[in-house]
Amino acid sequence: MSLNTALISVDVVAFRLFNGKLHVLAQRIQTDRNDSQWMLPAGKIDPVKDQSVDDTAYRQLERLTSKKPGYMEQVVTLGDNQRDSRGWSLTIVYYALIDSNDGEQLTPGAKWLPADIETLQEQLAYDHSRLIQQALDRLRSKIQYSSLPVYLLPDTFTLSEIHGVFSAVLDKAPPMRSIRNRFLQGDLLIDTGKLKRGSNRPAALYKVNQNSETWLFDRLYISTR
């Protein structure tokens, strides 16, 4: 296979929280060995439907889930003659963050799998566990100095739920006072005036200010370096 006929695809690592644990979206496929494995949302660029590779990434997600990502970005471009048994291949890898609101419809064969790399290595086809690891590394880095946690939450949420996002992504989290100081500064969040009631004392419910320009913070959390 020459480079003129190389396989070019866009692969998307979509993350979502379920029961406080990070999951990735995958679809079941039959491999060349006629056994069942999972793969990421991935496919070729359609020159008619896609005006950009971003369009391709969104379209691959839409094939599997009715949920639209609140945030998505490119992670890396990979290519060599070893990734695919059919020959030279190149992929543009994205990661996407999807909120935990209800109402999702999955395509038959699609499923959210726990984002445990050791387990996924045995379940995923091709080099998709490596793609997930690279996307997860980017998320773990960027979540420490940006407002990314809010894109994994429902429309309204508490500060404790932001804390839970850090725990799910990093396996540790900064103190609640640090989260309070950071996320309540500026105009990033809007207090809805409502409370979430549970076994503990009622907690204020917030929503994202869609007009906010707050995105990046000044420094990393010391406790998560």
Order of alpha helices (4+ residues) and beta strands (2+ residues): beta-beta-beta-beta-alpha-beta-beta-beta-alpha-alpha-alpha-alpha-beta-beta
